[in-house]
Amino acid sequence: MNNRQKTPLKEYKSLLPYLAPYRWQYLGGILCLITVDAAQILIPQFIRRAVDLISSGIFEWREIIILAALMLGVMAFISLGRFFWRYFIHGSSRRIETELRDDLFNHLQKLSWDFYQKNKIGDLMARSISDLNAVRMAIGMGLVALFDFVFMATSILVIIFIQDARSALFSVLPLLPVTLLILIFGGAVGRKFRAAQEAYSKMSDTAQETFAGIRVIKSFVKEWWFIKKFADTNDDYRKANMELVRLFGFFFPFITFLSELTILVMLVIGGRRVIMGLMTPGSLVAMFRYLQMLIWPLMGAGFTVNMIQRGAVSLSRVNEVLRTVPSIRDPENPAGSEPTELSSVEPSPVKPAVVAAAAIELCSLKIAYNDGEPALDDISLSVRRGEWLGIMGRTGSGKTTLIKTFTRMLDPPAGTVKIFGLDVRLWSLDGLRKLFAVSPQDSYLFSDSIERNVAYGLETPAGGDDSFFKGTQKAIESSALAKDLETFNQGGETLVGERGLTLSGGQKQRVAIARALVMDSEFLVLDDSLSAVDAETERKILESLLQERKGRTTIIISHRVSTLRYADKVLVLDRGKKSEYGTPAELAAGNGFFARMMALQRLDHARLRMTDSGGTNQIDDTNVSGERHG
């Protein structure tokens, strides 16, 4: 996402739908704030009256006590009012921040796969946390500072000019440069805060990448390199913030100096007028008090500019994400919105035309990344319902790309990929993807128990009753995971750690397979999901899948001939093109890639048998006679 150098305040228009439900809370908070400010302005008048009474030498203590009691009551009222404006304004800003964060997270869920290729996770986390905090400050404390500046500064200036215009005029002259300074300060804050937020995003991304890859880092003893990399990004973040610190370090002390200078002017001018009898001592003390109170609105003006500029920058960064349109989305009138009608094992009597159609049909499919060479070129084939399709090919030949077009993780050209005779671009995304249970290459696991990771495949992967894990046991057995659970102290409740860190590669793959199986979907896709599993376990899993559900269409990507021998048809891809297609036996009899891989794997298998002194490895896993149980 491209960041704009200038951030217009019109970004705040996007907050209007969030502010509307809390308009009465904000109105109540602003009224409380104005009332509190008005009450604060009354206190110097009580002080003026008390000083004038005392300086006159003719007064009764009862008058002083009454004034003190009135001041005490006003101060109690101010405290109560401060509670309510904080409750209404800050409470509303917190709720809006929560709603914004929910909407941002929900929108991120809808964005397509290509968005996450272009944007780093650390940057997205920074926008979701740090930037939204700045937005909340702008619509909370920034609003308070703005009203304090407008109401208090105006009221105080009016009062001091009414009390003594000549003294007030000379006293406020040092404040005139403040207006110009505030305007200059606002633009500088916006630029420097954007730089600081971008530096924070880079630092966050470095930390996230380091922790996610900690096992690899330790394996290659590269801790020193990542420590240096983080130190560099952390130092960049410090430098960006120091630019803001230097700016604030000049701005706020200078405003304080100018504000205090007004008191010095008032002391000279006002003191002289008191001596001349043109001003009462009480009025001079009240003027001092008002000028001291004027410091906060002036400081508040700086805070207002600071927070509003920060909020505008952060809101623009958040809006960049919210305004991003998913590259893959539902059609205007989606079909196939009820995939559950297809999920029965036997052909559905309700939709015979749909069930009779090919489960998957590819028609001259062609896909290219970023206008480069085609990742898939002119792929055509048909897979009947219940068939097993095997896919083989060299690394980068387009196997995973092909699978992604089935679920529209990648958008194929119109009419090139059909599911049950219907173009995938006409299906609703939810309806289409519920048809497919996918066990991907990376076998991503969540930081949770093994059973809960398996249960993520259920319609409702959360609950507290006994039926929560109903159906998961069969999936665990079918994926040959049951024996592994027996070796763990806590069985299925064993925590797997972040990204499945505590499990072996084969165990992670089998948990991912069980998670796919528990969905009981129309299609099962195993994307090289058995690569870390030994031959015996692989055979048990595949034969269990064959017996479990006859009507399910299964797609297996693998480099092993032993895996693909269970397939009805095998597609061999070479540089994105369909180089071979047929039954395992037909391909084994040819001279293509499949036959060469079979020969190489048979040779490797023979070598293993020769070196196996115990003679335990007696499974001929290269039989491609075409019998699934061969």
TAJO-V102659 format. One record per pair of residues at least 24 apart in sequence whose ideal C-beta (glycine too) atoms are under 8 Angstrom apart, sorted by the first residue. I is the first residue (numbers start at 1). J is the second residue. Records with the same first field share a line. If there is no record, write none. Layout:
# TAJO-V102659
I->J + J
This chain:
# TAJO-V102659
1->118 + 119 + 320 + 321 + 324
3->194 + 198 + 316 + 317 + 320
4->316
5->191 + 194
6->190
7->190 + 194 + 309 + 312 + 313 + 316
8->312
9->308 + 312
11->312 + 315 + 316 + 319
12->138 + 311 + 312 + 315
14->315 + 319 + 322
15->96 + 135 + 139 + 315
18->96 + 99 + 100
19->96 + 139
22->92 + 95 + 96
25->88 + 89 + 91 + 92
26->88 + 89 + 92 + 143
28->84 + 88
29->84 + 85 + 86 + 87 + 88 + 89 + 92
30->85 + 89 + 143 + 147
32->81 + 82 + 84 + 85 + 88
33->81 + 85 + 89 + 144 + 147 + 148 + 151
34->147 + 151
35->81
36->77 + 78 + 81 + 82 + 85
37->147 + 148 + 151 + 152 + 155
38->155
39->74 + 77 + 78 + 81
40->78 + 152 + 293
41->152 + 155 + 156 + 159 + 290 + 293
42->74
43->71 + 74 + 75 + 289
44->285 + 286 + 289 + 290 + 293
45->286
46->70 + 71 + 74
47->71 + 282 + 285 + 286 + 289
48->280 + 282 + 283 + 285 + 286
49->282
50->282
51->280 + 281 + 282 + 285 + 286
52->280 + 281 + 282 + 283
53->282
55->280 + 281 + 282
85->144
89->140 + 143 + 144
90->140 + 141
92->139 + 140
93->136 + 137 + 139 + 140 + 143
94->136 + 140
96->136 + 139
97->132 + 133 + 135 + 136
100->132 + 135 + 318
101->128 + 132
103->322
104->128 + 132 + 318 + 321 + 322
107->321 + 322 + 324
108->321
110->326 + 329
111->321 + 324 + 326
112->326 + 327 + 328 + 329 + 409
113->328 + 404 + 409 + 410
114->327
115->324 + 326 + 327
120->201 + 205
121->205 + 208 + 209
122->201 + 202 + 203 + 204 + 205 + 206 + 207 + 208 + 209
123->201 + 202 + 204 + 205
124->321
125->204 + 208
126->197 + 200 + 201 + 204
127->201 + 314 + 317 + 318 + 321
130->197 + 200 + 314
131->197 + 314 + 315 + 317 + 318
132->314 + 318
133->314
134->193 + 197 + 307 + 310 + 311 + 313 + 314
135->311 + 314 + 315 + 318
137->307 + 310 + 311
138->307 + 308 + 310 + 311 + 312 + 314 + 315
139->311
141->303 + 307
142->303 + 304 + 307 + 308 + 311
144->300
145->300 + 301 + 303 + 304 + 307
146->300 + 304 + 308
148->296 + 297 + 300
149->297 + 298 + 300 + 301 + 304
152->293 + 294 + 296 + 297 + 300
153->294 + 297 + 298 + 301
156->290 + 293 + 294 + 297
157->294
159->290
160->287 + 290 + 291
163->283 + 286 + 287
164->270 + 273 + 278 + 279 + 283 + 287
166->269 + 273
167->266 + 269 + 270 + 273 + 279 + 287
168->287
170->265 + 266 + 269
171->262 + 263 + 265 + 266 + 269 + 270 + 287 + 291
172->262
173->265
174->258 + 259 + 261 + 262 + 265
175->258 + 259 + 262 + 294 + 298
177->258
178->255 + 258 + 298 + 301
181->251 + 254 + 255
182->301 + 302 + 305
185->247 + 251 + 302 + 305 + 306
186->305 + 306 + 308 + 309
187->309
188->247
189->244 + 247 + 305 + 306 + 309 + 310
190->309 + 310 + 312 + 313
192->240 + 243 + 244 + 247
193->244 + 309 + 310 + 313 + 314
194->313
195->240 + 243
196->237 + 240 + 241 + 243 + 244
197->313 + 314 + 317
198->240
199->233 + 236 + 237 + 239 + 240 + 241
200->237 + 240
202->233 + 236 + 237
203->230 + 233 + 234 + 236 + 237
206->230 + 233
212->498 + 499
215->501
248->306
251->302
252->299 + 302
255->295 + 298 + 299 + 302
256->295 + 299
258->298
259->291 + 294 + 295 + 298 + 299
260->295
262->291 + 294
263->288 + 291 + 292
266->291
327->411
328->408 + 409 + 410 + 411 + 429
329->429
330->428 + 429
331->425 + 426 + 427 + 428
334->426 + 427 + 428 + 429 + 431
335->422 + 426 + 427 + 428
336->419 + 420 + 422 + 426 + 427 + 428 + 431 + 432
337->427 + 428 + 430 + 431
338->431
339->431 + 432 + 434 + 435 + 522
340->434
342->420 + 435 + 522
343->520 + 521 + 522
344->551
345->549 + 550 + 551 + 552
346->551
347->385 + 551
353->421
354->420 + 421 + 422
355->385 + 420
357->418 + 420 + 421 + 422
358->382 + 383 + 384 + 385 + 418 + 420 + 421
359->383 + 384 + 385 + 386 + 387 + 419 + 420 + 522 + 523 + 553
360->389 + 406 + 417 + 418 + 419 + 523 + 553 + 555
361->417 + 418 + 421
362->416 + 417 + 418
363->415 + 416 + 417 + 418
364->416
365->402 + 405 + 412 + 413 + 416 + 417
366->413 + 416
367->398 + 401 + 405 + 410 + 412 + 413 + 576
373->576
374->576
375->401 + 576
376->401 + 402 + 405 + 573 + 576
377->575 + 576 + 577
378->577 + 578
379->573 + 576 + 577 + 578
380->578
381->569 + 571 + 578 + 581
383->553 + 555 + 569
384->553
385->420 + 551 + 553
386->550 + 551 + 552 + 553
387->553 + 554 + 568 + 569
388->553 + 554 + 555 + 556 + 566 + 567 + 568 + 569 + 628
389->553 + 554 + 555 + 556 + 567 + 568 + 569 + 570 + 571
390->555 + 556 + 557 + 558 + 563 + 564 + 566 + 567 + 569 + 570 + 571 + 584
391->555 + 556 + 557 + 558 + 570 + 571 + 572 + 573
392->557 + 558 + 559 + 564 + 570 + 571 + 572 + 573 + 593 + 594 + 597
393->572 + 573 + 574 + 579 + 593
394->574 + 593
397->573 + 574 + 575 + 576
398->573 + 575 + 576
399->527 + 528 + 557 + 573
400->441 + 527 + 557
401->576
402->573
403->438 + 525 + 527 + 555 + 557
406->436 + 523 + 525 + 555
407->432 + 433 + 436 + 438
408->432 + 433
434->521
435->521 + 522 + 523
436->521 + 522 + 523 + 525
437->516 + 517 + 519 + 520 + 521 + 523 + 524 + 525
438->516 + 525 + 527
439->509 + 512 + 513 + 515 + 516 + 524 + 525 + 526 + 527 + 529
440->512 + 527 + 529
441->527 + 528 + 529
443->500 + 505 + 508 + 509 + 511 + 512 + 529
444->499 + 500 + 512
445->496 + 499 + 500 + 503 + 508 + 511 + 512
446->496
447->495 + 496 + 497 + 498 + 499
448->495 + 496
449->490 + 492 + 493 + 494 + 495 + 496
450->481 + 485 + 488 + 492 + 493 + 494 + 496 + 511
451->492 + 493
453->496 + 500 + 511 + 515
454->492 + 511 + 514 + 515 + 518
455->515 + 518
456->515
457->514 + 515 + 516 + 517 + 518 + 519
458->518 + 519
471->518 + 520
472->514 + 518
474->517 + 548
475->514 + 515 + 517 + 518
476->514
477->544
478->513 + 514 + 517 + 541 + 544 + 545 + 548
479->510 + 511 + 513 + 514 + 517 + 541 + 544
480->510 + 533 + 537 + 540 + 541 + 544
481->507 + 510 + 511 + 514
484->510
504->532
505->532
506->532 + 533 + 534 + 537
508->532
509->533
510->537 + 541
513->541
517->545 + 548
520->549
521->552
522->552 + 553
523->552 + 553 + 554 + 555
524->552 + 553 + 554 + 555
525->554 + 555 + 557
526->554 + 555 + 556 + 557 + 558
527->557
528->557 + 558 + 559
530->556 + 558 + 560 + 563
531->558 + 559 + 560
535->562 + 617 + 619 + 621
536->619
538->562 + 563 + 621
539->619 + 621
542->566
543->628 + 629
546->628 + 629
559->597
560->601 + 621
561->588 + 594 + 597 + 598 + 601 + 602 + 622 + 624
562->601 + 621 + 622
564->594 + 624
565->621 + 622 + 623 + 624 + 625 + 626 + 628 + 630
566->628
570->594
583->626
584->624 + 626
585->624 + 625 + 626
587->624
588->624
598->622 + 624
